[in-house]
């Protein structure tokens, strides 16, 4: 059975297709298994390596080799691909998954630090939303010069997995006289040839812990589980339905709920636009209905009343507060991706930011800041 906790100064290894399916190296307590690369490659040994690491009592983590460079959309797609494989192959829920972001093999670090950081943050957010703890891996030089470590730490805390070697070649232990001093380091990769095994050697700089789902108290309610209490939706969507049944919910082809669209359940916590309510059924598409007992329906006050108060979440990078509610308005200041801002109504598709800037009203474009319900 895999371990769920390792203390700081514990040793670990990271493996890929180049290493054996048997993940057993002297002294290690954790293992990071390569899952994917881009959206088209899967480590053919990943499943076996994860199984082996668990059998040897290691804390099992995963990583994907990035090819997204500074693209937010590609970063999200690659992270989603990786977490799908992590779940399928048995990386424990609540464990760590890293975005391996380095130069080469389809990835470029030479874009602007701002766009690079936007992309990495987008990937890490996908990992977090999938129930894992996100890490960012790269060499010390890349982390310092091609990313904003402060922005990453602001969102995800101690989450750096940094590579920096005392010497090239075999090392049997981590010499902290050569530690790449920087804030936010969770794991230090100190060699690419640990004890002559031709495997990367790592050391935990902080305690590492997987928050296993099995370790949580069991719910006394066997049929319903609270989904996310904060789904987001566009400014002009009047209501959303959130699947609340723990096992998921079926989609039916009519409001009579007498025929399923398919035998596949829509997952608990998934969010759907509400198009109408009919005889106790919730319409979410053309000839698509949920049983009203399997979902929560939440209305968006901003869509109905342009003076209502609300909270908006910034969903696109390079978003700015604007000095007027129009497309060619001047940019006043930047708004961080995934940050939240209080709003007081809207003007058309422009949301009015509650806090005035130098005594003047400022706005954010509605398609860049979704309403948190």
Long-range contacts (C-beta under 8 A, 24 or more apart in sequence): 1-54, 1-57, 2-53, 2-54, 2-57, 2-58, 2-59, 2-60, 2-92, 3-29, 3-30, 3-57, 3-58, 3-59, 4-59, 4-92, 4-94, 4-95, 4-209, 4-210, 4-212, 4-215, 5-59, 5-207, 5-208, 5-209, 5-210, 6-30, 6-59, 6-204, 6-207, 6-208, 6-209, 7-204, 7-207, 8-204, 8-205, 8-206, 8-207, 8-208, 9-203, 9-204, 10-203, 10-204, 10-208, 11-174, 11-194, 11-201, 11-202, 11-203, 11-204, 12-58, 12-59, 12-187, 12-201, 12-202, 12-203, 12-204, 13-194, 13-197, 13-199, 13-200, 13-201, 13-202, 14-63, 14-189, 14-199, 14-200, 14-202, 15-45, 15-49, 15-199, 15-200, 16-43, 16-45, 17-43, 17-44, 17-45, 18-198, 19-45, 19-49, 19-198, 19-199, 21-45, 21-48, 21-49, 21-52, 22-52, 23-49, 23-52, 23-53, 23-56, 23-58, 24-52, 24-56, 25-194, 25-195, 25-197, 25-199, 26-195, 27-195, 28-58, 29-58, 29-59, 29-204, 30-58, 30-59, 30-60, 30-61, 30-202, 30-204, 30-208, 31-58, 31-59, 31-60, 31-61, 32-61, 32-62, 32-63, 32-96, 32-98, 32-161, 32-202, 33-60, 33-61, 33-62, 33-63, 33-91, 34-62, 34-63, 34-64, 34-65, 34-100, 35-62, 35-63, 35-64, 35-82, 35-85, 35-86, 35-89, 35-91, 35-97, 36-64, 36-65, 36-78, 36-81, 36-82, 36-85, 37-64, 37-65, 37-67, 37-105, 37-106, 38-65, 38-66, 38-67, 38-68, 38-78, 38-81, 38-106, 39-77, 39-78, 39-81, 42-85, 46-85, 46-89, 47-89, 47-90, 50-89, 50-90, 50-91, 51-90, 54-90, 59-95, 59-208, 59-210, 60-90, 60-91, 60-92, 60-95, 60-210, 61-91, 61-95, 61-96, 61-97, 61-98, 61-135, 62-86, 62-91, 62-95, 62-96, 62-97, 62-98, 62-132, 63-97, 63-98, 63-99, 63-100, 63-135, 63-137, 64-97, 64-98, 64-99, 64-100, 65-100, 65-102, 65-105, 65-107, 66-99, 66-100, 66-101, 66-102, 66-107, 66-123, 67-105, 67-106, 67-107, 68-107, 68-119, 68-123, 69-107, 69-108, 69-109, 69-111, 69-116, 69-119, 70-108, 70-111, 70-112, 70-115, 70-116, 70-118, 70-119, 71-119, 72-118, 72-119, 72-122, 72-316, 72-317, 74-119, 75-99, 75-119, 75-120, 75-122, 75-123, 75-126, 76-122, 76-123, 76-126, 78-123, 79-122, 79-123, 79-124, 79-126, 79-127, 80-126, 80-130, 82-127, 83-126, 83-127, 83-130, 83-132, 86-130, 86-132, 87-130, 91-132, 92-210, 92-212, 93-131, 93-132, 93-210, 93-211, 93-212, 93-213, 94-131, 94-132, 94-133, 94-210, 94-211, 94-212, 94-213, 95-132, 95-133, 95-210, 96-132, 96-133, 96-134, 96-135, 96-186, 96-208, 96-210, 97-127, 97-130, 97-132, 97-133, 97-134, 97-135, 98-134, 98-135, 98-136, 98-137, 98-161, 99-123, 99-124, 99-127, 99-134, 99-135, 99-136, 99-137, 100-137, 100-138, 101-136, 101-137, 101-138, 101-142, 101-147, 102-137, 102-138, 102-139, 102-142, 103-142, 109-138, 109-142, 109-146, 110-146, 113-145, 113-146, 113-147, 113-148, 114-148, 114-318, 115-317, 116-146, 116-147, 117-147, 117-148, 117-151, 117-152, 118-317, 118-318, 118-337, 120-147, 120-152, 121-151, 121-152, 121-155, 121-337, 121-338, 122-317, 122-337, 124-152, 124-155, 124-156, 124-159, 125-155, 125-338, 128-156, 131-213, 133-159, 133-210, 133-211, 134-159, 135-159, 135-160, 135-161, 135-186, 135-187, 136-160, 136-161, 137-161, 137-162, 137-163, 137-189, 138-162, 138-163, 139-163, 139-164, 140-164, 140-180, 140-182, 143-182, 144-182, 149-182, 149-183, 149-184, 151-336, 152-184, 153-183, 153-184, 154-336, 155-338, 157-184, 158-184, 158-185, 158-186, 158-206, 159-184, 159-186, 160-184, 160-185, 160-186, 160-187, 161-185, 161-186, 161-187, 161-188, 161-189, 161-202, 162-187, 162-188, 162-189, 163-189, 163-200, 164-188, 164-189, 164-190, 165-190, 165-191, 165-192, 166-190, 166-191, 168-192, 169-193, 170-194, 170-195, 170-196, 171-201, 174-201, 174-203, 219-246, 222-246, 223-247, 225-268, 227-268, 227-269, 227-296, 228-269, 228-271, 230-372, 230-373, 231-271, 231-298, 231-372, 231-373, 232-271, 232-313, 232-315, 232-370, 232-371, 232-372, 232-373, 233-271, 233-273, 233-300, 233-370, 233-371, 233-373, 234-366, 234-367, 234-370, 234-371, 235-300, 235-302, 235-303, 235-346, 235-349, 235-351, 235-366, 235-367, 235-370, 235-371, 236-303, 236-349, 236-366, 237-273, 237-300, 237-303, 238-274, 238-299, 238-300, 238-303, 238-304, 239-273, 239-274, 239-297, 239-298, 239-299, 239-300, 240-271, 240-272, 240-273, 240-274, 240-297, 240-298, 240-300, 240-373, 241-271, 241-272, 241-273, 241-274, 241-282, 241-284, 241-290, 241-295, 241-296, 241-297, 241-298, 242-269, 242-270, 242-271, 242-272, 242-295, 242-296, 242-297, 242-298, 243-267, 243-268, 243-269, 243-270, 243-272, 243-290, 243-294, 243-295, 244-268, 244-294, 244-295, 244-296, 245-294, 245-295, 249-290, 249-291, 249-294, 249-295, 250-290, 250-291, 250-294, 251-284, 251-285, 251-288, 251-289, 251-290, 252-281, 252-288, 252-289, 252-290, 252-291, 253-287, 253-288, 253-289, 254-287, 254-289, 255-279, 255-280, 255-281, 255-283, 255-289, 256-281, 257-281, 257-289, 257-291, 261-287, 261-288, 266-290, 298-373, 299-373, 300-371, 300-373, 302-343, 302-345, 302-346, 302-351, 302-371, 303-371, 305-345, 306-345, 306-346, 306-347, 307-344, 307-345, 308-345, 309-342, 309-343, 309-344, 309-345, 309-354, 310-342, 310-343, 310-371, 310-372, 311-340, 311-341, 311-342, 311-343, 311-371, 311-372, 312-340, 312-341, 312-342, 312-343, 312-351, 312-364, 312-369, 312-370, 312-371, 312-372, 313-338, 313-339, 313-340, 313-369, 313-370, 313-371, 313-372, 314-338, 314-339, 314-340, 314-341, 314-364, 314-368, 314-369, 315-368, 315-369, 315-370, 316-367, 316-368, 319-364, 319-365, 319-368, 319-369, 320-364, 321-353, 321-357, 321-362, 321-363, 321-364, 322-350, 322-362, 322-363, 322-364, 322-365, 323-360, 323-362, 323-363, 324-363, 325-350, 325-352, 325-363, 326-350, 329-363, 332-357, 332-362, 333-357, 335-364, 335-369, 340-372, 341-369, 343-369
